[in-house]
Amino acid sequence: MPTIFGFGGIAAGAATIGRVPFFVFLVPFLLSPIVRPVSR
């Protein structure tokens, strides 16, 4: 079943798995400029 990005089958599974590390690294990247000046 194709998703909104047009992935299906194995590609859909790979896209889902790839989304997890994307957000794991994106959240600290976006929060670091906010947290760093406060901690100084």
N, C-alpha and C positions, 0 to 999 in steps of 0.2 A: 504494500500500500504506500504510495508516494506521500511524502510530507510536503510542507509549504515550500521547501527548498528543492524539491524534485528528487530527493534521495529515496532509494528503495532497497530492500533486502539488506545485504551486508553493508552497503554504504550508509544506510540509515543507522545501523548499529554502531558503525565507526563514528558517525557524526554525534551520536548520543554520548559515546564514551569520550570523544574529544571535547565535548561541552564541559565536562566536569573539571579537568585541569585548567581550561580556559577561565572559568569563574574562580577557581582556587587561586590562580595567579593574578587575576584582574582585581579582585577585592583588595588585597594588600597593596597593589600598585596604586589604586585610587585613594586609599586611606593614608598612605605614607606621607604625602605632602601636608595632610591635615594634622597627623599625630606628631610628626617630627618637630615643628615649631612649638607645639604645646609642651613637649617634653624637655625643651632646652631651658 
